[in-house]
Amino acid sequence: MTVPAVRVRPCNDRPARASGAFVVYWMTAFRRTGWNFALERAVEHARSLGRPLVVLEALRCDYRWASERLHAFVIEGMAVNRRRFEAAGAAYFPYVEPEPGAARGLLESLAASACVVVADDAPLFFLPRMLAAAAPRVPVLLEAVDSNGLLPLAATDRVFSTAFAFRRLLQAELPAHLGALPASDPLSGSDLPRLSALPAELLRRWPATAPEELASPISLLASLPLNRAVGAVGRTPGGSPEGRARLERFVRAGLDRYPEARNHPDDDASSALSPYLHFGHVSAHEVFAAVASREGWSAERLARRATGRRTGWWGMSEAAEAFLDQVVTWRELGLNFAARRDDAESYESLPPWALATLGKHAADSRPHVYSPDEFEQARTHDQLWNAAQRQLTLEGRIHNYLRMLWGKKILEWSPSPRAALETMVELNNRWALDGRDPNSTSGILWCLGRYDRPWGPERPVFGTVRFMSSANTARKLRVREYLSRYAP
């Protein structure tokens, strides 16, 4: 087995069954056919046992915030996965749940004929609870495999209060793991036995979603009990090929501009990869490999000491190091919190100093107070804030810098800091393609003090939580074109 042991976690005490008919890969978080330790582990089991591989990729319809927007993005990725798995000889079983509860029992039934089940191990949304509930019902060995980031989640059991502290750990620990990247194409040359058919009774109860429905899901989406007000975003299609194309464009044409232009809404130099990382269509390892290749980088260029500084450790250009600090340090900092605590979105998870200062100023008079509906409909007095909210509802994203301002103003204009957090979580998770993710949760809670420190002077409402204003933002950044696009 080539997958590092630190990334593999048995979820039950059942043995593998050599007499089973196939190996099951239960794809829930890493919805891609490459750069995926979990798929790689399943392929290795199938090869060593001489059994076919069955890939189950299911999509529930009753998760919180279920909408056409989120469903469409996942289904577009499923269409791509179907073609790749079938070309490689793996049996791909896509199942889009037609009504709440319809998928109940599917995994258990499939596992009844399996040698072993491999699952994704990701601290995302409801997935840890779903995996824990499935483990005792699976009659064979169930392994969960971590393919989240460059640092294995099991490499530390600490929760970090600052990016600096986590960055210092990364710099100390990552060199031991950078040589063990997942295979870019674990299906290539796998020569897996082909499965003649899945059990007929299983297919009668849970018929696979048809290829034509995955390829053109308009009628499929219309038949599902989803939030239709949150519509699909045509300019951001799901799937690994689209995510990979965005990565290649960014590395080729956007990376050099990243440090100077990333904060300017009129000159958006972001990678636009966040939804693809969230839904697992692109891997953090793949992103790192693309940047390292562009830089002509090797591990010999790593600094010898772990300082925790943002620049200088990787031995890459300023642009590459600034980008990797976001996609590695900040993203994996959020994964660390979500993996070690189950209250990542709660108000009580804020650091003690933030809870104290926000509590002290909770009753302060607000200059404006808006209801959740007024926030959602972008009906505030602030043109720049309204533009950011409209971008969120139209495109499923907010420009990275304005997302911070967006959260700070919700704090300032809500009747209490607790109500502000509820509004931020609801709007982000309902409308953002990268909502319900530890990284976006980190951004929301940062607006209230997570991973930050006290700032003076002490202000009404904010206390010593860092303050931001729309006026200062508009003076510092280029926003004229952004406002003309989203403010009207």
N, C-alpha and C positions, 0 to 999 in steps of 0.2 A: 504494500500500500504506500502510495507516494504522498497522500494528504497528511500534513503534520498532525501528530496525535493531539497536540494542544487545541486543535480546532474540532475534534470529534468528541461528542458527549453521548453516552448511552442514556436513553430516557426510561428504559424499563430493565428488568432483570431476566428477560426471556432470551433463549439462545437463538442463533440463526438456524434455519432449517434447510439443510442441504438438499432435501427431497422436494422443496417447493418448486413451483412451475416457473417463477420469474422473480426478478428483483424489482422493487418499487422505489421510484424516486418521487416523493411528494413535494412538488414545487409550489411554494407559497410566497417566498420573498425574493429569491434570486431567479427571477423569471427571464433567464437567458441560457443560451446553449454554449457559451464560452466563458473563460475566466471565472469559473464557478467551482469552488472546492466541493460543494455538495454533489453536484452532478458528477464530478470527477470520482468522488468516493463511490457513488452508485455504479458507475461504469466499471470501476475496478472490482467491485463485488460481483457484478454480472460476468465479467471476464474470468475471474478466479473460480466461480461456481459453474461456468459454462451454461448460463441461463440467459434468456432474453431480458431486456430492460423495458419496464413499463413506466412511463412518466405521467403522473397524474397532476394536471394543472387545473384546479377548480377555482371558481369565483362565486362567492356567496352574494346574495342580493339583499340581505337584511343587516349588513353592517351599518354602524352609525355613519351618517352623512353619505350614504349610498346615492349616487347620482349618475346621470348619463355621462357627465364629464369624466368621472373616475373610471366608470365601467368601460367607456369607449377606449380610453387610453390602454387599459389592461387587455381588452379584446384585440386591439390592433397588434399588440405584442404576441398574443396567443396565435394569431394567424401566421406570423413569421416563425414561431417556434414549431408549429405543426409541420411546415415545409422542411425545416432543418432536421427534425427528429425522424420524419419518415424517410428522408433521403439517406440518413445514417443507419437505418434499420432498426431504430427503437420504436416501440409501440407507444404512440402519443395518445393520451386520453384526456381531451379537453372537456370540461363540464361547467357550463354556465348555469347556475341554479335558476330554475324558472319561477320558483315561489319560495318564501321563507320556510326553512326546514327541510326542503326537498333533498339536500345533500347529506342529511343525517344518516350515518351508517355506511356511507360509500367507502371511506378509507378502510374501515374494519372489514367490510366484505371483500375488498380487493386484497387486503393483507392476509385473508384466510388461505389464499393460494400462494403466498409469497415465501421466499427464502429469508428476506430481510427487507426492512423499510428504511430508507434514508430520507431525512427531512431537513429543511432549512432551519437554522438556529439564528433567529434575528429578533432583537428587542423592539419590534415595531408593532404599534397599535394593539390589536387583540391577539396577535400571533402567538406570543408566549402562553397565554391562557388556553388557546386552542390546542397547542402542542401538548401541554400538560394534561389536558382532558383526554386527548387521544391515546397517550402512552399506555395506560393500564388496559385499554380495550384492544390494542394491537397484539395478536397472538404470537408474534415473532420479535426478534430483536429490532428495536427502533432506535436509530442513531440520528442525532441532530448535529449538523455540520455548520460551522461558522465561516461564512465567506463575506463578511460585512466590510472589513477594512484591512489596512496593512498590518495593524497590530491585532493579534488574536484577542478576543474579549477575555479569555481566561488568563491572559498574561499578567493581569493585575486584579486584585479584589478590592482596591481602593476606589472611592469616589472623590473626584478632584474638584476643588472649589474655584480654581482659576485656570485659564488657558496656559499661563506661564508654567504652573506646576505640572500640568499634563504634558506640555511640550517637552519639558525636561525629562519626564519619564519616556516619552517617545524617543527622544534622542539617545537615551541610554539603552532602550530595549529593541528598537527597530532594526539595528544592524544584524541581529541574530535571525530576523524573520524575512528580510528583503531578498534573500537568496531562494526562498521557497514560495514562488508565485504560482498561482493556479495555471493549469494548462490553457492556452488560448483557445484550443479546440479539442476537448477531451473525447469527442466522438470520432475524430479523424483516425482512421486505421484501427478502430476498436474491434471490427469484425465480430460483432455480436450476433448470436443466434437470433433468428427472426421468430416472433410469436405468430402462430397461425391465427389465433383469435382469443379474445378475452372471454371469460365465462358468460354463456348466453343469458343466464338468469340475472347476472349483474347488469348486462346491457339492457335487458328488458326493464329493469327498475330504474336504471340511471343511463338513459341513452346519451351517447357522446354528442356534443354540439357539432353540427355538420360543418364541413369545410367552407361551404358557401355562406353560412351564417357568420363565420369568423371573418371571412374575406370582405363581406359587405354587411355589417351588423345593424343597419338602420332599422329593419323590421324586428330583429331580435331585441334591440334596445327598447323599441316601442312596446314590446310585449311584457316587459319586466316592471316590477313595482319599484321604480326609481324616482328620485327627485328630478323632474324634467325642467324645472326653472334653472338648474345649474347645468347648462348644456355643454356639449362637447366643444373642444377648442380645435378647430380645423388646422390652424397654423402650427399646432404642436402635436403631431401624431405620435402615438406610442410605438414601441418596438425597438429592438437592438440596432437594426440598420440605421434608423433615424438618429438614435443616440450616438452611434459611432460616427455618423457623418457630421454631427455637431461637434463632437470631440475633435475630429480631424480638421474641421474648419477653424476651430478655436486655436488649436496648436499651430496651425499654419499662418493664420492671419490675425488672430486676436491676442495671443499670449504676450507679444512684445509690448502691446499697448495697455496691458492689464493694470500695471501699477498706477499709471497716470490717469487712465480714462475710466476705470471701473466704477468710480463714485459719481460720474456725471451722467444723469439720465438721458441727456441729448446725445451722448456718445457711448451707448451701453456696450461695454467691453466684457460683460460676463460670459461665462461659458454656456449658459442655458442648459446645464446638465442636471440640475437638481431633481426634476421629475423622473429622469431616467435612472438616476442613482436610487431614488426612493422606491420605485417599483422594480428595481433590480434588472432593468434592461441594459444598464451599463455597470461595470464593476469599478470600484476604486482602484483595484490593481491594474485594470486596463488603462485607466486615466493616468496613473503613475507611470506605467510603461511607455505611454505615448509621449509624455513630457520628458522622461529620461532619455528616450531615443532622440527626440528633437534636440536635446542638450548635448548629445554625445556623452552621456554620463556613465560612470561606473562607480561601484561602492567605494573604491579607493579614494574618492574625492570627499567622502564624509569627514566632518571634523572629528577629532579624537575625543573632545570633551563635550559633555552634555551641559550646555549653559542655560537652556530654556529660552534663548533669544529667537526672535522671529526670522532673522536672516543670518546667513553665514554657515549654517550647519550642513546643509545639503551639498554645498559646493557647486551650486547651479547659478544661473543668472538671477538678477534681482526679480525679474518678472516671474520666472519659474518658481522661485522660493516664495514669493507673495501668493501665488496661486495655490501651491501645495500647502501653505499654512491654512488656507480655507478648506481645501478638499480633504486634507489629512487631519491636521490638528483640530480645527473647530468641528468638523463632521464627526470625528471619532471621539471627541470630548462628549458630544451629545449621546452617542452610542454607549459610552461608558456609564453615564448617569442612568440611562434607561435600562441597561443590563443589570445594574446593581440596586436600583430602587424602583418600586412600582407606583410612585406618586409623582412622576416627572412633570405632569401638567397641573399639579395642585398648588394652591397659594402657599400652603404650609412648607413646601419644598424650597422656598426662598431662603437665602442665608439669614442668620439671626439679625445682623445689622440692618438688612433691608426690611425685614418684618418690623423691627423696632421703629425705624424712621417713617415707614409708610403708615404704621399704626398711629404714631404720634400726630401725623398730619391728615388722618383719614377724614376728620370732620372739617377740614379747611374749606373755605368758600372757593368754588370753582368759577373761572371766568365764563365758562359755557358748560352746560350739561346736556348730553344727547342720549336718546334712547337707543337700544340695540338696533331697532329698525332704521332710525335716522342714520346711524353709522353705516349700516349695510347698504342703504340707498344713496350714500354719499351726499347727504343733505346737511353739511356743516357750513360754517362761515368761511372755511379755509380752502382756498382754491387748490393749493398743492396737495393737501390731504385728500380732498375729493378726487383729484386725478389719480392718486395712488390706489384708492379704493376702487375706482372705475377700472383701472388696469387689472386689478385682482378679479373682478367679476367678469370682465371681458376675456382675459387671457389666461387666467389661472396662475398669475404670478404678479409680484411687485418688484420693481427695481430694487436691488439689494440694499442700497443706502437708504432709499425712501421707506423700505420696510421697517427700519429702525425708527424713523420719524413717525411713521404710521402708528406704531405701538406706543411711542411716548405720548402722542397726542390723545390716544384713547385713554391712557392713564390720567391725563390732565383734564379731560372732559367727561369722565364717568363719575357717578355719585360716590364711588369708593374704589380703592385699589383692587379689592376682590371682584367687584363688578367689572372693572376694566379687564382683568384677566379672563373672566368668563366670555366677554365680548371678543377679545382677541382670539381665544381658542376656537370659538364658534365660527367666526368669519374665516379664519385661516383654514380650519379643517373642512369647512363646507366648500370653499371656493378655490383654494390653492391646489394645484396638481401635486405639490410636494407637501401638502398638509398631512397631519397625523404621523409625522416623522420626527425622530429625536432631534434632528438638525433644526427643523423649523420650530420645534418646541423650545430649543435652546435660545433661538432668536427672540421668541416671545417673552420668555422669562428673563432674558438679558435686559429687556426694557424695564423690568421691575427690580433689577439688581443682581440676578444670577451671573456668576463668573466676573462680576465687576467689583468695585470698591466704593466707599463713600466719597462723594465729591462736594466741595464747598463752592459758593456759600450755600447754606441751608435755605431752601425755598419753600413757599407754600405748595401744598399738594405733594411735591416730590420729596421734600425733606432733603436728604443728602444723596438720593438716587440721581444719577446723571440726567441732566436736563438737555433737551434739544428743542429748537424753535424752527418753525417754517420760514420765518424771515431770514434767519441766519443761513439756513440751508439754501434758500433761493439766492442769497448773495454769494455764497461760496461756490455753488455748483451751476452748471449750465442746464437750465430747466425750461427754456422758452419753447423749444420744439415739443418737449414732453407735455407741457401744459396745453399747447395747441392741439395735441393729439387726444388727450384724455380729459381735460378739464371741461370742455363745452358740454 
